[in-house]
Amino acid sequence: MRRRAFLTAAAAGMAASALAMPRLSWAAAPSGLTSMTRDAKPISVEERRQRIARLQRAMAERGVGAMIMESGSSLDYFTGVQWHRSERTTAAVIPARGDIVIVTPAFEEPSVRETLAVGDDVRPWDEHESPFVRIVGALKDRGVAGGPIAFESTTRLFIVDGVRDAGGGAYSVVSGDALVKGVRLIKSPAELALMQTANDVTLAALRHVHANVHVGMSPGEIGALMNAATVALGGTPEFALVLINEASAYPHGSHQRQTLREGSVILMDVGCTVHGYQSDISRTWVMGQATPKQRKVWDTVKRGQEIALATAKLGAPVGGIDDAVRAYYETQGWGPGYHLPGLSHRTGHGIGLDGHEPPYLVHGDPTPLAPGMCFSDEPGIYIPGEFGVRLEDCWHMTQAGPKLFTGLAKSLDDPI
């Protein structure tokens, strides 16, 4: 199900699967694990240039003069710049014609340049100056003196308003969402290769954890073990959500303190990055002897995963995958719909440079499946007050159908 901004509790060593965001931590490096990422190649400068060119063609076709995007995954995707968001604006101006411009605080310029992969026009602004005046200046220098300009969809309102005001009413604002999606939605072979490596690392780390958990451990200790294994295998830990006992019935955990014991359900939702590209895998198993009910629920969830993949057909709306899984679960007595006990969240989400990207495997999403789209496949069943099961693997669409990055779990007794 993936990292949420508020869900790294287990990774941070907290005893409960709490809804919080402390720092990541991990145990001492485990022995016997070696890096799996040495041959992983980052996205090339040429590929980033091709991305910008596709975006520029789309803007020109729609009569949009430029795209403005602040720090975030899209800025990284197009320019390589990896920078955090704050009250100080760092943003790119990507004109429909011409070279890109980066606007950033003057004292941050050396740091921003460290990851800038394309272009060299960086325009700093000092603390007493307006970044929005710099952005408008860049627009005019690229021949965009007025008309519609697009903003990447996550750009904060104060930046949109600041540019509009600095432009003196010369610019109309349009959404850049469709423009950016049109480029980012389909993954290249290089992106798929990085995601494959990230998933390989996460599955290997999960296998190490499964072999080393023991009675008495807390979610934080298990998460730390996962992160240590991920580092040893060459990945960058992104999240390690560990839900045990009743907490497994709540997809993002509980504030109640949990400890591993005989008969505990263990639900792990974990992932890492390799050169920025993400993995997302969930596995559920039982410490010791499973009950017949636990086995039945686990097998039902596994069947849901299989139905999702069988439903994935080229050109079919992605929302139909969610509908098919939910319909099967209802025949087994779960739901109906999103009601509990049952499957309370979507069947999956897009994934790539972001952990959650469009399109989504959710009822009503009409996006037609196309080669190169990447998703999680993560149906679950949750029984409040008892336990939950979630299984998750990522896959990408090909001309021949869906292709998994990792094989589905075999059984409750062989869950990795």
C-alpha positions in Angstrom: 0.0 0.0 0.0 3.0 2.2 0.2 4.5 4.9 2.3 2.2 7.7 3.4 3.7 11.0 4.7 2.3 10.1 8.1 3.2 6.4 8.1 6.8 5.5 8.9 6.2 4.4 12.5 7.5 0.9 12.4 10.6 2.0 10.4 11.4 4.6 13.0 11.5 2.1 15.8 8.2 2.9 17.5 6.7 0.0 19.5 3.2 0.5 18.0 2.1 0.8 14.4 1.2 4.4 15.1 0.1 7.1 12.7 3.1 9.3 12.9 6.2 10.4 11.0 9.4 10.0 13.0 12.8 9.5 11.4 13.8 6.3 9.7 16.2 4.1 11.6 17.6 0.7 11.2 19.6 -2.0 13.1 23.2 -3.0 12.5 23.9 -4.2 9.0 23.1 -7.9 8.8 25.8 -10.4 7.6 25.4 -12.4 4.5 23.7 -9.8 2.4 25.4 -8.1 -0.5 24.4 -5.2 -2.8 22.0 -5.9 -5.6 22.2 -2.4 -7.1 25.8 -2.0 -8.3 24.8 -2.3 -12.0 21.7 -0.1 -11.7 22.0 2.8 -14.1 20.4 6.2 -13.3 18.2 8.0 -15.8 20.4 9.4 -18.5 20.7 13.1 -19.5 19.4 12.2 -23.0 16.3 10.6 -21.6 15.5 13.7 -19.6 15.9 15.8 -22.7 13.5 13.5 -24.5 11.0 13.9 -21.7 11.3 17.7 -21.9 10.9 17.6 -25.7 7.7 15.5 -25.4 6.3 18.0 -22.8 7.2 20.9 -25.1 5.5 19.4 -28.1 2.3 18.8 -26.0 2.4 22.4 -24.8 2.8 23.8 -28.3 -0.1 21.6 -29.6 -2.4 23.0 -26.9 -1.3 26.6 -27.2 0.4 26.7 -23.7 3.4 29.0 -23.5 5.2 27.3 -20.6 5.0 24.9 -17.7 6.0 26.0 -14.2 6.8 23.3 -11.6 8.2 23.6 -8.1 10.3 21.1 -6.1 9.0 17.6 -6.2 9.0 14.4 -8.2 8.1 16.1 -11.5 10.9 18.6 -11.2 13.2 15.6 -10.6 11.6 13.7 -13.5 12.3 16.4 -16.0 15.4 18.2 -14.7 17.1 15.9 -12.2 16.8 18.5 -9.5 16.1 16.9 -6.2 15.1 19.5 -3.7 12.7 19.9 -0.8 9.8 22.3 -0.5 9.8 25.2 1.9 8.5 28.7 2.0 11.4 29.6 -0.3 10.5 28.9 -4.0 12.6 26.7 -6.1 11.0 26.1 -9.5 11.6 25.3 -13.1 10.2 27.2 -16.1 9.9 24.8 -19.1 8.9 26.9 -22.1 7.1 25.4 -25.1 10.1 26.5 -27.1 13.6 27.0 -25.8 15.8 26.0 -22.9 14.5 25.5 -19.3 15.2 28.0 -16.5 15.7 27.1 -12.8 14.8 29.7 -10.2 16.1 29.2 -6.7 17.3 31.0 -3.6 20.8 32.4 -4.1 22.3 30.6 -1.1 20.8 27.3 -2.3 22.1 27.6 -5.9 25.2 25.4 -5.4 23.2 22.7 -3.8 20.5 22.8 -6.4 23.1 22.6 -9.2 24.5 19.4 -7.7 21.5 17.4 -9.1 20.6 19.6 -12.1 21.0 17.2 -15.1 19.8 19.4 -18.0 20.3 23.0 -18.8 22.5 25.5 -17.1 20.3 28.7 -16.8 19.9 29.0 -13.0 18.5 32.4 -11.8 19.1 33.0 -8.1 17.1 35.4 -6.0 18.2 37.0 -2.7 16.1 37.0 0.4 14.8 40.5 -0.1 13.8 39.7 -3.7 10.8 38.1 -5.3 11.2 34.6 -7.0 8.1 35.3 -8.9 9.7 38.3 -10.7 12.5 36.0 -11.6 10.0 33.5 -13.0 8.2 36.1 -15.0 11.5 37.4 -16.3 12.4 33.9 -17.5 9.0 33.6 -19.2 9.5 36.8 -21.1 13.1 35.9 -22.1 11.7 32.7 -23.6 9.2 34.6 -25.7 6.2 34.0 -23.4 5.0 37.6 -22.7 1.4 36.6 -22.1 -1.3 34.0 -22.7 -1.9 30.7 -21.0 0.8 29.1 -18.8 0.4 25.8 -17.0 1.4 24.8 -13.5 2.2 21.3 -12.4 -0.7 20.1 -10.4 1.0 19.9 -7.0 2.4 23.4 -7.2 1.3 25.4 -4.2 -1.2 28.2 -4.5 1.1 31.0 -3.2 3.4 30.3 -6.1 0.6 30.3 -8.7 -0.7 33.6 -7.2 2.8 35.1 -7.0 3.5 34.5 -10.7 0.1 35.7 -11.7 0.6 38.9 -9.7 4.1 39.5 -10.9 2.9 39.1 -14.5 0.5 42.0 -14.0 -2.4 40.1 -15.4 -0.7 39.1 -18.6 -0.9 35.4 -18.0 -3.9 33.1 -17.7 -3.4 30.0 -15.6 -4.3 26.5 -16.7 -3.7 23.1 -15.2 -0.6 21.2 -16.3 -1.9 17.9 -14.9 -2.8 16.3 -18.3 0.4 17.5 -19.9 2.6 16.0 -17.2 0.7 12.8 -17.0 1.0 12.4 -20.8 4.7 12.1 -20.4 5.1 10.4 -17.0 2.3 7.8 -17.3 4.2 5.4 -19.6 7.5 4.1 -18.2 10.6 3.7 -20.3 12.8 0.6 -20.3 15.3 2.4 -18.1 12.5 3.2 -15.6 11.2 -0.3 -15.6 14.8 -1.6 -15.0 15.2 0.5 -11.9 11.8 -0.5 -10.6 12.7 -4.2 -11.2 15.9 -3.7 -9.1 14.1 -1.9 -6.3 11.5 -4.7 -6.1 14.2 -7.4 -6.2 15.9 -5.6 -3.2 12.7 -5.3 -1.2 11.7 -9.0 -1.7 15.2 -10.2 -0.7 15.0 -8.0 2.4 11.6 -9.4 3.3 12.9 -12.9 2.9 15.7 -12.0 5.4 13.2 -10.5 7.9 10.8 -13.5 7.6 13.7 -15.8 8.5 14.7 -13.7 11.5 11.6 -12.5 13.4 10.9 -14.0 16.8 8.5 -13.8 19.6 8.7 -10.7 21.7 9.7 -8.3 18.9 8.0 -5.0 18.4 6.9 -3.5 15.1 9.8 -1.0 15.4 12.3 -3.7 15.8 11.0 -5.6 12.8 11.0 -2.4 10.7 14.6 -1.7 11.8 15.6 -5.2 10.7 13.9 -4.6 7.3 15.6 -1.3 6.8 19.0 -2.7 7.7 18.6 -5.5 5.2 17.5 -3.0 2.5 20.6 -0.9 3.0 22.9 -4.0 2.9 21.2 -5.0 -0.3 21.9 -1.6 -1.9 18.5 0.1 -1.7 17.5 3.3 0.1 14.7 2.5 2.6 11.6 4.4 1.9 9.1 2.9 4.4 8.6 -0.2 6.5 5.1 -0.4 7.9 4.8 -3.4 10.3 1.3 -4.3 11.6 0.8 -7.2 14.0 -2.1 -8.7 15.8 -5.2 -6.5 15.8 -3.3 -3.6 14.2 -3.2 -5.6 10.9 -7.0 -5.0 10.6 -6.4 -1.3 10.0 -4.6 -0.7 6.7 -2.4 2.1 8.2 -2.0 0.8 11.7 -3.1 1.6 15.2 -1.8 3.6 18.2 -2.2 0.5 20.4 1.1 -1.1 21.4 1.6 -4.5 19.9 4.1 -7.3 20.5 4.8 -10.4 18.4 3.6 -13.6 20.0 2.7 -17.1 18.9 -0.4 -16.9 16.6 0.3 -13.2 15.7 -0.7 -12.1 12.2 2.3 -10.1 10.8 1.4 -7.7 7.9 4.4 -5.9 6.4 4.1 -3.2 3.7 7.6 -2.2 2.7 9.5 -0.5 -0.1 12.8 1.2 -1.1 14.1 3.4 -3.9 16.9 2.8 -6.4 18.0 6.0 -8.2 14.6 7.4 -7.1 12.4 4.6 -8.5 10.2 2.8 -6.0 9.1 -0.6 -4.9 6.1 -1.5 -2.9 5.5 -5.0 -1.6 3.2 -6.4 1.1 3.2 -9.8 2.7 1.2 -11.3 5.5 1.9 -14.4 7.5 1.3 -15.9 11.0 3.8 -16.5 13.7 3.4 -20.2 14.4 0.2 -22.1 13.7 -2.5 -20.3 11.7 -6.2 -20.7 12.3 -8.6 -22.0 9.7 -10.1 -18.5 9.4 -6.7 -16.9 8.9 -6.0 -19.4 6.1 -9.3 -18.8 4.4 -8.9 -15.1 4.4 -5.3 -15.3 3.2 -6.3 -17.6 0.3 -9.2 -15.2 -0.6 -6.9 -12.2 -0.8 -4.4 -14.2 -2.9 -7.3 -15.1 -5.3 -8.1 -11.4 -5.5 -4.6 -10.6 -6.6 -4.9 -13.2 -9.4 -8.3 -11.8 -10.5 -6.8 -8.3 -10.7 -4.1 -9.6 -13.1 -6.5 -11.7 -15.1 -8.7 -8.6 -15.6 -5.9 -6.4 -16.9 -6.5 -6.2 -20.6 -5.1 -3.6 -23.0 -7.5 -0.8 -23.6 -9.7 -1.8 -20.6 -10.5 0.9 -18.0 -8.3 0.5 -15.0 -11.3 0.9 -12.7 -12.7 -2.4 -13.9 -9.8 -4.2 -12.2 -11.1 -2.9 -8.8 -14.7 -3.8 -9.7 -13.7 -7.4 -10.6 -11.8 -8.0 -7.3 -14.6 -6.5 -5.2 -17.2 -8.5 -7.0 -15.4 -11.7 -6.1 -14.9 -10.7 -2.5 -18.6 -10.0 -2.2 -19.4 -13.6 -3.3 -17.2 -14.7 -0.4 -19.2 -12.7 2.1 -17.0 -9.6 2.3 -18.2 -6.0 1.8 -20.3 -5.1 0.0 -18.4 -2.4 -1.8 -15.9 -0.6 0.4 -17.6 -1.6 3.6 -15.9 -3.6 6.4 -15.2 -6.3 7.1 -13.8 -6.5 3.6 -11.7 -4.5 1.2 -11.9 -0.8 2.3 -9.3 0.7 -0.1 -8.6 0.6 -3.8 -7.1 -2.5 -5.4 -4.0 -0.7 -6.4 -2.2 2.5 -7.5 0.2 3.7 -10.1 3.9 3.7 -9.1 7.2 5.0 -10.4 9.2 7.9 -9.2 6.3 8.5 -6.8 5.0 5.8 -4.6 1.5 6.7 -5.6 0.9 7.9 -9.1 -2.1 8.0 -11.4 -3.9 6.1 -12.7 -5.5 4.2 -9.9 -7.1 0.8 -9.7 -10.3 2.2 -8.2 -13.9 2.1 -9.1 -14.7 4.7 -11.8 -11.2 5.4 -13.1 -11.7 5.3 -16.9 -8.0 5.4 -17.9 -7.4 2.7 -20.6 -4.6 0.3 -19.9 -1.6 0.8 -22.1 1.9 -0.7 -22.3 4.3 0.9 -19.9 1.8 1.7 -17.2 2.9 0.5 -13.7 0.7 -0.5 -10.8 0.6 -2.1 -7.4 -1.8 -5.1 -7.1 -2.8 -5.0 -3.4 -6.2 -6.2 -2.4 -6.7 -6.9 1.3 -9.4 -8.0 3.7 -9.7 -6.4 7.1 -11.7 -7.6 10.0 -11.8 -4.8 12.7 -11.1 -6.2 16.2 -9.5 -9.3 14.8 -6.9 -9.2 12.0 -6.2 -8.2 8.4 -4.5 -9.6 5.4 -2.9 -7.7 2.5 -0.8 -9.0 -0.3 0.9 -6.7 -2.7 3.1 -7.0 -5.8 3.9 -4.4 -8.5 3.4 -5.0 -12.2 3.6 -3.3 -15.5 1.5 -3.6 -18.6 3.0 -5.0 -21.8 1.5 -5.8 -25.2 1.2 -9.4 -24.1 -0.5 -8.5 -20.8 0.5 -7.7 -17.2 4.1 -8.6 -16.1 4.9 -8.8 -12.4 8.1 -7.4 -11.0 7.9 -10.0 -8.2 6.1 -13.3 -8.1 2.9 -13.6 -6.0 3.3 -15.2 -2.6 2.7 -18.9 -2.8 0.9 -19.7 0.4 0.4 -18.7 4.0 3.1 -21.2 4.9 5.5 -19.9 2.1 4.5 -16.2 2.0 7.6 -14.5 0.6 
